[in-house]
Amino acid sequence: MVSGTKQLSKACIYGLLILGAFFAAAPFLWLIRSSFMTLKEIFSMPPQWLPAEPQWLNYGNVFTMLPFGRFFLNTILIVLLNLAGTILSNTIMAYAFARIRFRGRTIMFGLCMATLMLPSAATMIPLFIEWKWLGGLNTFLPLTVPAFFGNAFYIFMLHQFFKTIPMEYDEAAFVDGAGYPQIIFQLIAPMAKPALAVVAIFTFMNSWNDFMGPLLYLNNQDLYTVSLGLKMFLSMFRAEWNTLMAASTLAVLPLVLLFFAAQRYFIEGLTMGGLKG
């Protein structure tokens, strides 16, 4: 009797999980389904769940209606520069705050963390004026250079992780004649792979999906990113919803592939950060 109750309870839990997973995945499945439909099929009532004949041409139109290939290349370039800058700057800063004793460290770390309370909308106009004064408008500089100066959230995340690594590693490395660069990149960074992977995944997602930054700083269509390109499928008088759905599917595909490729590091990094932080 007890075994039957447990099995029934387990079946209910699995049922609820499957139902929740379906509702979570429903928007993505609807996106893919619509990307293979005609405009008439998308807006048919009652809803048509599957296309009568898959419209592969929608995916071809993505690259003929707009220079979407160039948008992808621009986005990839921005993402790669942001990844390099974020990993480099935040690793160094987090290491300094977590493992080097220097005067004013607590105050500087507190000020750094205080920037987390500053809403991004409050800095938008001052930053735009600053980049205009520096001549950075209509270039990738405003979208990539800030990554090389650290991010408070990533610094905090890595700081918490670095604090869990025993200081004896650093002391032994100093005895062997290693300097800070060698300790950071050859000793500490390899041990912090899960945390660095989480930072890299967040950076990739934020850079890839960034819409406001490119909208603010880019006017030349040759420099547009994928997120700006998606907006171009919608005009005041006409919307190519089926082509937009195909473009959106292509835009989200790298993020899905990234998650499945790095989900082990992603879950491990978040779990370890939560347990040790």
Secondary structure by P-SEA (a helix, b strand, c coil): caaaaaaaaaaaaaaaaaaaaaaaaaaaaaaaaaaaccccccccccccccccccccaaaaaaaaacaaaaaaaaaaaaaaaaaaaaaaaaaaaaaaaccccccaaaaaaaaaaaacccccccaaaaaaaaaaaacccccccccccccccccaaaaaaaaaaaaaccaaaaaaaaaacccccccccccccccaaaaaaaaaaaaaaaaaaccccccccccccccccaaaaaaaaccccccaaaaaaaaaaaaaaaaaaaaaacaaaaaaaaaaaaacc
